[in-house]
Amino acid sequence: MTQPLIQPSALNREPVSPILKWAGGKTRLMPELLARLPESWDAYYEPFVGGGALFFRMGPDQARISDLNYELVNVYTVTRDRVNALIAALKGLEYNRDTYYGMRALDPETLDPVARAARMIYLNRTCFNGLYRVNRRGQFNVPMGRYRDPVICQTDRLLKASVRLQQTDILHAGYADAVADATEGDFVYFDPPYQPLTSTANFTSYTAGAFDEDDQAVLAKTFTELGERGVRCMLSNSDTPLIRDLYSEHHIDRVMAPRAISRKATGRAAVAEVIVRNYEP
C-alpha cells in the first residue's frame, strides 16, 4: 500500500457519518482525535474499525480497515460493492416485534452477503441502545429497543459511505495480520476493546471471544514494534494503571469522552480515556 503522502487538506472533505451505531464509537471524541493526527502519512490502517467514525471522517485515499467481527466486515464490503441491492433489502423491512425477533433468530451464515448485511443493519437500528452483543456461541442476543419510528434505511448515508469505501481494502482479520505490511510513513489508528474500569464494565463481547489483559499487553508490544519500523501509531483506551504502564514510553494524553451506550442514561456521563501516540505531539 503505497501512494504520495496524504496532506491534512484531505480532512477538508465532506464528513461522512458512520452507517452503524457502535459501542465505543468515536464520533463524540472526534475533535480530540483530529487534533492529534500526524502532519502527513501514506496508507491509513484501522484494524479495530468498529463504527469507523475516524475513517469516515478522514476519507483517506488509500486505506485498510479490518475487524474480527465478520458481520461488521460484511456490512462494509456489501456497502462498498452492492449498495443499491442493500438499500432495496433494507427498504423491505418493517419495525415490529415479529420482524425483529424473526431477523434475530436467523442464522447469518445461511444468508447471502446482501441479506446478511441488511440483517445486521436492521438489528443495529432497532435493538436496545444500538448495542452489539453475542453469547458464547456467537449468537446475537440483544432485545428489541423501544423506538417510535426508527429509520432503518438511511439511503443518503449508505450512498456516501459506499463512495468513501471504494478505494478501501476491507479485511476479516486480527489486528496483527491487518497491519503486518505497514511500512515507514504509514499511519495506524488502534481502537481496541477497552480495558474495563471495573469488574462489571466489560464491553468486549462484540465477537465470541474476549480481549483480556494479556491481549492488551500483546497489542502494546505491536504498537511499539510498528513505531520501530517508522509507522506512526495512535491508540485510544481507558485511563487505567495497566494501560498507562503498557504505553509509558509513548506520549499519553488524558481526555474526557462521553459515553453513548449504557443501560441507564445516568451511566452515560463523560469518563476519562487516554490517547496514545508514538510520534511527537
C-alpha positions as a Markdown table, in Angstrom:
| # | Residue | x | y | z |
|---|---|---|---|---|
| 1 | Met | 0.0 | 0.0 | 0.0 |
| 2 | Thr | 2.0 | 3.0 | -1.3 |
| 3 | Gln | 1.0 | 6.4 | -2.5 |
| 4 | Pro | 2.0 | 10.0 | -2.2 |
| 5 | Leu | 1.7 | 11.5 | 1.2 |
| 6 | Ile | -1.9 | 12.4 | 2.2 |
| 7 | Gln | -1.8 | 16.0 | 3.3 |
| 8 | Pro | -4.1 | 17.5 | 6.1 |
| 9 | Ser | -6.2 | 19.1 | 3.3 |
| 10 | Ala | -7.8 | 15.7 | 2.9 |
| 11 | Leu | -9.6 | 16.4 | 6.1 |
| 12 | Asn | -11.4 | 19.2 | 4.4 |
| 13 | Arg | -13.6 | 16.7 | 2.5 |
| 14 | Glu | -17.3 | 16.5 | 3.3 |
| 15 | Pro | -17.7 | 14.5 | 6.5 |
| 16 | Val | -19.4 | 11.1 | 6.1 |
| 17 | Ser | -21.3 | 9.7 | 9.0 |
| 18 | Pro | -20.9 | 6.1 | 10.2 |
| 19 | Ile | -23.6 | 3.7 | 9.0 |
| 20 | Leu | -23.7 | 1.8 | 12.3 |
| 21 | Lys | -24.2 | 2.7 | 15.9 |
| 22 | Trp | -21.3 | 1.2 | 17.8 |
| 23 | Ala | -20.4 | 1.0 | 21.5 |
| 24 | Gly | -17.2 | 2.9 | 21.9 |
| 25 | Gly | -17.8 | 4.8 | 18.6 |
| 26 | Lys | -15.5 | 7.8 | 18.3 |
| 27 | Thr | -17.9 | 10.5 | 16.9 |
| 28 | Arg | -18.0 | 12.4 | 20.2 |
| 29 | Leu | -14.3 | 12.2 | 20.6 |
| 30 | Met | -13.6 | 13.3 | 17.0 |
| 31 | Pro | -12.2 | 16.8 | 17.8 |
| 32 | Glu | -9.6 | 15.3 | 20.2 |
| 33 | Leu | -8.5 | 12.6 | 17.6 |
| 34 | Leu | -8.3 | 15.1 | 14.7 |
| 35 | Ala | -6.2 | 17.4 | 16.7 |
| 36 | Arg | -3.7 | 14.6 | 17.2 |
| 37 | Leu | -3.3 | 13.3 | 13.7 |
| 38 | Pro | 0.2 | 13.3 | 12.3 |
| 39 | Glu | 1.0 | 16.0 | 9.8 |
| 40 | Ser | 1.1 | 13.6 | 6.9 |
| 41 | Trp | 1.0 | 9.9 | 6.2 |
| 42 | Asp | 1.0 | 7.3 | 3.3 |
| 43 | Ala | -1.5 | 4.5 | 3.8 |
| 44 | Tyr | -4.1 | 4.5 | 6.6 |
| 45 | Tyr | -4.9 | 1.4 | 8.7 |
| 46 | Glu | -7.7 | 0.9 | 11.2 |
| 47 | Pro | -7.6 | -2.7 | 12.4 |
| 48 | Phe | -10.4 | -2.4 | 15.1 |
| 49 | Val | -12.7 | -0.5 | 12.8 |
| 50 | Gly | -16.0 | -0.9 | 14.7 |
| 51 | Gly | -18.2 | 2.0 | 13.6 |
| 52 | Gly | -15.3 | 3.6 | 11.6 |
| 53 | Ala | -16.0 | 7.1 | 12.7 |
| 54 | Leu | -12.4 | 8.3 | 12.2 |
| 55 | Phe | -12.1 | 6.5 | 8.9 |
| 56 | Phe | -15.3 | 8.0 | 7.5 |
| 57 | Arg | -14.4 | 11.5 | 8.8 |
| 58 | Met | -10.9 | 11.4 | 7.2 |
| 59 | Gly | -11.7 | 9.8 | 3.9 |
| 60 | Pro | -8.2 | 8.6 | 3.2 |
| 61 | Asp | -7.3 | 8.0 | -0.4 |
| 62 | Gln | -5.8 | 4.6 | 0.4 |
| 63 | Ala | -6.8 | 2.6 | 3.5 |
| 64 | Arg | -7.3 | -0.8 | 5.0 |
| 65 | Ile | -10.0 | -1.3 | 7.6 |
| 66 | Ser | -10.5 | -4.6 | 9.4 |
| 67 | Asp | -12.2 | -6.3 | 12.3 |
| 68 | Leu | -12.6 | -9.8 | 13.7 |
| 69 | Asn | -16.4 | -9.3 | 13.7 |
| 70 | Tyr | -17.4 | -10.8 | 10.3 |
| 71 | Glu | -20.9 | -9.3 | 10.4 |
| 72 | Leu | -19.3 | -5.9 | 10.5 |
| 73 | Val | -16.8 | -6.6 | 7.8 |
| 74 | Asn | -19.6 | -8.0 | 5.6 |
| 75 | Val | -21.6 | -4.8 | 6.1 |
| 76 | Tyr | -18.8 | -2.6 | 4.9 |
| 77 | Thr | -17.9 | -4.9 | 1.9 |
| 78 | Val | -21.6 | -5.0 | 0.7 |
| 79 | Thr | -21.9 | -1.2 | 1.2 |
| 80 | Arg | -18.8 | -0.8 | -1.0 |
| 81 | Asp | -19.7 | -3.3 | -3.7 |
| 82 | Arg | -23.5 | -3.7 | -3.7 |
| 83 | Val | -25.0 | -0.7 | -2.1 |
| 84 | Asn | -28.1 | -0.5 | -4.3 |
| 85 | Ala | -29.1 | -4.1 | -3.5 |
| 86 | Leu | -28.5 | -3.4 | 0.2 |
| 87 | Ile | -30.8 | -0.3 | 0.1 |
| 88 | Ala | -33.5 | -2.3 | -1.6 |
| 89 | Ala | -33.3 | -5.1 | 1.0 |
| 90 | Leu | -33.5 | -2.6 | 3.9 |
| 91 | Lys | -36.5 | -0.8 | 2.4 |
| 92 | Gly | -38.4 | -4.0 | 2.6 |
| 93 | Leu | -38.1 | -4.4 | 6.4 |
| 94 | Glu | -40.6 | -3.1 | 9.0 |
| 95 | Tyr | -40.1 | -2.2 | 12.6 |
| 96 | Asn | -42.2 | -4.5 | 14.7 |
| 97 | Arg | -41.7 | -7.3 | 17.2 |
| 98 | Asp | -42.3 | -10.2 | 14.8 |
| 99 | Thr | -39.8 | -8.9 | 12.2 |
| 100 | Tyr | -37.2 | -8.1 | 14.9 |
| 101 | Tyr | -37.2 | -11.4 | 16.6 |
| 102 | Gly | -37.5 | -13.2 | 13.3 |
| 103 | Met | -34.4 | -11.4 | 12.0 |
| 104 | Arg | -32.5 | -12.0 | 15.2 |
| 105 | Ala | -33.3 | -15.8 | 15.0 |
| 106 | Leu | -31.9 | -16.2 | 11.5 |
| 107 | Asp | -28.5 | -17.9 | 11.2 |
| 108 | Pro | -26.4 | -15.3 | 9.3 |
| 109 | Glu | -24.3 | -18.0 | 7.8 |
| 110 | Thr | -27.2 | -19.2 | 5.8 |
| 111 | Leu | -27.8 | -15.8 | 4.2 |
| 112 | Asp | -26.3 | -14.3 | 1.1 |
| 113 | Pro | -24.0 | -11.3 | 1.7 |
| 114 | Val | -26.6 | -8.7 | 1.0 |
| 115 | Ala | -29.3 | -10.3 | 3.2 |
| 116 | Arg | -26.7 | -10.8 | 5.9 |
| 117 | Ala | -25.7 | -7.1 | 5.8 |
| 118 | Ala | -29.3 | -6.0 | 5.8 |
| 119 | Arg | -30.0 | -8.2 | 8.9 |
| 120 | Met | -27.0 | -6.6 | 10.7 |
| 121 | Ile | -28.0 | -3.0 | 9.9 |
| 122 | Tyr | -31.7 | -3.7 | 10.8 |
| 123 | Leu | -30.8 | -5.2 | 14.2 |
| 124 | Asn | -28.3 | -2.3 | 14.8 |
| 125 | Arg | -31.0 | 0.3 | 14.1 |
| 126 | Thr | -33.8 | -1.4 | 16.1 |
| 127 | Cys | -32.1 | -3.2 | 19.0 |
| 128 | Phe | -31.8 | -1.9 | 22.5 |
| 129 | Asn | -29.5 | 1.1 | 22.6 |
| 130 | Gly | -27.8 | 0.0 | 19.3 |
| 131 | Leu | -25.8 | -2.5 | 21.3 |
| 132 | Tyr | -24.0 | -5.3 | 19.5 |
| 133 | Arg | -23.5 | -8.3 | 21.8 |
| 134 | Val | -23.2 | -12.0 | 21.2 |
| 135 | Asn | -23.3 | -15.0 | 23.5 |
| 136 | Arg | -20.6 | -17.7 | 23.8 |
| 137 | Arg | -22.0 | -19.4 | 20.7 |
| 138 | Gly | -21.7 | -16.2 | 18.7 |
| 139 | Gln | -25.4 | -15.6 | 18.6 |
| 140 | Phe | -26.7 | -12.0 | 18.7 |
| 141 | Asn | -28.8 | -11.7 | 21.9 |
| 142 | Val | -29.8 | -8.1 | 22.4 |
| 143 | Pro | -33.5 | -7.5 | 22.9 |
| 144 | Met | -35.6 | -5.2 | 20.8 |
| 145 | Gly | -35.4 | -1.5 | 21.5 |
| 146 | Arg | -38.2 | 0.9 | 22.2 |
| 147 | Tyr | -38.3 | 3.5 | 19.4 |
| 148 | Arg | -41.2 | 5.5 | 18.0 |
| 149 | Asp | -40.2 | 5.3 | 14.3 |
| 150 | Pro | -36.6 | 4.3 | 13.7 |
| 151 | Val | -35.1 | 5.0 | 10.3 |
| 152 | Ile | -34.0 | 1.6 | 9.1 |
| 153 | Cys | -32.7 | 2.6 | 5.7 |
| 154 | Gln | -30.5 | 5.7 | 5.7 |
| 155 | Thr | -30.2 | 5.9 | 1.9 |
| 156 | Asp | -28.1 | 9.0 | 1.6 |
| 157 | Arg | -25.7 | 7.9 | 4.3 |
| 158 | Leu | -25.2 | 4.5 | 2.7 |
| 159 | Leu | -24.5 | 6.0 | -0.7 |
| 160 | Lys | -21.9 | 8.4 | 0.7 |
| 161 | Ala | -20.3 | 5.6 | 2.7 |
| 162 | Ser | -20.2 | 3.5 | -0.4 |
| 163 | Val | -18.3 | 6.2 | -2.3 |
| 164 | Arg | -15.8 | 6.6 | 0.6 |
| 165 | Leu | -15.2 | 2.8 | 0.8 |
| 166 | Gln | -14.4 | 2.4 | -3.0 |
| 167 | Gln | -10.6 | 2.6 | -2.6 |
| 168 | Thr | -10.6 | 0.8 | 0.7 |
| 169 | Asp | -9.2 | -2.7 | 1.4 |
| 170 | Ile | -11.6 | -4.5 | 3.8 |
| 171 | Leu | -10.3 | -7.5 | 5.8 |
| 172 | His | -11.8 | -10.0 | 8.2 |
| 173 | Ala | -8.6 | -10.4 | 10.2 |
| 174 | Gly | -7.0 | -9.8 | 13.6 |
| 175 | Tyr | -5.1 | -6.6 | 14.1 |
| 176 | Ala | -1.6 | -8.2 | 13.8 |
| 177 | Asp | -2.3 | -9.6 | 10.3 |
| 178 | Ala | -4.1 | -6.4 | 9.2 |
| 179 | Val | -1.0 | -4.2 | 9.9 |
| 180 | Ala | 1.7 | -6.7 | 9.1 |
| 181 | Asp | 2.7 | -4.9 | 5.9 |
| 182 | Ala | 2.5 | -1.4 | 7.3 |
| 183 | Thr | 5.7 | 0.4 | 6.4 |
| 184 | Glu | 7.6 | 3.6 | 7.3 |
| 185 | Gly | 5.3 | 6.6 | 6.7 |
| 186 | Asp | 2.0 | 4.7 | 7.1 |
| 187 | Phe | -0.4 | 5.6 | 9.9 |
| 188 | Val | -2.3 | 3.2 | 12.1 |
| 189 | Tyr | -5.2 | 4.0 | 14.5 |
| 190 | Phe | -5.9 | 1.4 | 17.1 |
| 191 | Asp | -9.3 | 1.5 | 18.9 |
| 192 | Pro | -9.3 | -1.9 | 20.7 |
| 193 | Pro | -11.8 | -3.2 | 23.2 |
| 194 | Tyr | -11.1 | -1.0 | 26.2 |
| 195 | Gln | -9.6 | -2.2 | 29.4 |
| 196 | Pro | -12.6 | -2.3 | 31.8 |
| 197 | Leu | -12.7 | 0.4 | 34.5 |
| 198 | Thr | -14.5 | -2.0 | 36.9 |
| 199 | Ser | -15.1 | -5.8 | 37.0 |
| 200 | Thr | -18.7 | -5.2 | 35.7 |
| 201 | Ala | -17.8 | -2.8 | 33.0 |
| 202 | Asn | -16.7 | -5.3 | 30.4 |
| 203 | Phe | -18.0 | -4.4 | 26.9 |
| 204 | Thr | -15.8 | -6.7 | 24.8 |
| 205 | Ser | -18.4 | -9.2 | 23.6 |
| 206 | Tyr | -18.5 | -8.0 | 20.0 |
| 207 | Thr | -17.2 | -11.3 | 18.9 |
| 208 | Ala | -17.5 | -14.7 | 20.6 |
| 209 | Gly | -14.0 | -14.2 | 22.1 |
| 210 | Ala | -12.7 | -11.7 | 24.7 |
| 211 | Phe | -9.9 | -9.2 | 25.0 |
| 212 | Asp | -8.1 | -9.6 | 28.3 |
| 213 | Glu | -5.0 | -8.1 | 30.0 |
| 214 | Asp | -2.7 | -10.4 | 28.1 |
| 215 | Asp | -4.2 | -9.3 | 24.8 |
| 216 | Gln | -3.7 | -5.6 | 25.9 |
| 217 | Ala | 0.0 | -6.4 | 26.5 |
| 218 | Val | 0.5 | -8.1 | 23.2 |
| 219 | Leu | -1.2 | -5.1 | 21.4 |
| 220 | Ala | 1.1 | -2.7 | 23.2 |
| 221 | Lys | 4.1 | -4.7 | 22.0 |
| 222 | Thr | 2.8 | -4.5 | 18.4 |
| 223 | Phe | 2.3 | -0.7 | 18.9 |
| 224 | Thr | 6.0 | -0.3 | 19.9 |
| 225 | Glu | 7.3 | -2.6 | 17.1 |
| 226 | Leu | 5.4 | -0.6 | 14.5 |
| 227 | Gly | 7.0 | 2.6 | 15.8 |
| 228 | Glu | 10.4 | 1.0 | 15.4 |
| 229 | Arg | 9.6 | 0.4 | 11.7 |
| 230 | Gly | 8.7 | 4.1 | 11.3 |
| 231 | Val | 5.0 | 3.5 | 11.3 |
| 232 | Arg | 3.0 | 6.3 | 13.1 |
| 233 | Cys | 0.5 | 4.9 | 15.5 |
| 234 | Met | -2.3 | 6.4 | 17.6 |
| 235 | Leu | -4.4 | 4.4 | 20.1 |
| 236 | Ser | -7.5 | 5.0 | 22.3 |
| 237 | Asn | -8.1 | 3.2 | 25.5 |
| 238 | Ser | -9.3 | 3.5 | 29.1 |
| 239 | Asp | -7.3 | 5.6 | 31.5 |
| 240 | Thr | -6.2 | 2.8 | 33.8 |
| 241 | Pro | -2.9 | 2.0 | 35.5 |
| 242 | Leu | -2.4 | -1.0 | 33.2 |
| 243 | Ile | -2.8 | 1.0 | 30.0 |
| 244 | Arg | -0.5 | 3.8 | 31.3 |
| 245 | Asp | 2.1 | 1.2 | 32.3 |
| 246 | Leu | 2.0 | -0.6 | 28.9 |
| 247 | Tyr | 2.4 | 2.6 | 27.0 |
| 248 | Ser | 4.7 | 4.5 | 29.4 |
| 249 | Glu | 7.3 | 5.0 | 26.7 |
| 250 | His | 4.9 | 6.9 | 24.4 |
| 251 | His | 3.0 | 10.2 | 24.5 |
| 252 | Ile | -0.2 | 9.8 | 26.6 |
| 253 | Asp | -2.9 | 12.4 | 26.7 |
| 254 | Arg | -5.9 | 12.2 | 29.1 |
| 255 | Val | -9.2 | 13.3 | 27.5 |
| 256 | Met | -12.8 | 13.2 | 28.7 |
| 257 | Ala | -15.2 | 11.2 | 26.5 |
| 258 | Pro | -19.0 | 11.0 | 26.7 |
| 259 | Arg | -20.4 | 7.5 | 26.8 |
| 260 | Ala | -23.0 | 6.9 | 24.1 |
| 261 | Ile | -24.2 | 3.4 | 25.1 |
| 262 | Ser | -25.1 | 2.4 | 28.6 |
| 263 | Arg | -28.0 | 0.5 | 30.1 |
| 264 | Lys | -29.0 | 3.6 | 32.1 |
| 265 | Ala | -28.9 | 7.2 | 31.0 |
| 266 | Thr | -27.1 | 8.1 | 34.2 |
| 267 | Gly | -24.3 | 5.8 | 33.2 |
| 268 | Arg | -23.5 | 7.9 | 30.1 |
| 269 | Ala | -21.5 | 10.6 | 31.9 |
| 270 | Ala | -18.1 | 11.5 | 30.5 |
| 271 | Val | -15.3 | 9.3 | 31.6 |
| 272 | Ala | -11.5 | 9.6 | 31.3 |
| 273 | Glu | -9.7 | 8.0 | 28.4 |
| 274 | Val | -6.2 | 8.2 | 27.0 |
| 275 | Ile | -5.0 | 8.9 | 23.5 |
| 276 | Val | -1.5 | 7.4 | 23.0 |
| 277 | Arg | 0.9 | 8.3 | 20.2 |
| 278 | Asn | 4.3 | 7.1 | 19.2 |
| 279 | Tyr | 5.1 | 10.4 | 17.4 |
| 280 | Glu | 5.8 | 13.9 | 18.6 |
| 281 | Pro | 2.7 | 16.0 | 19.6 |
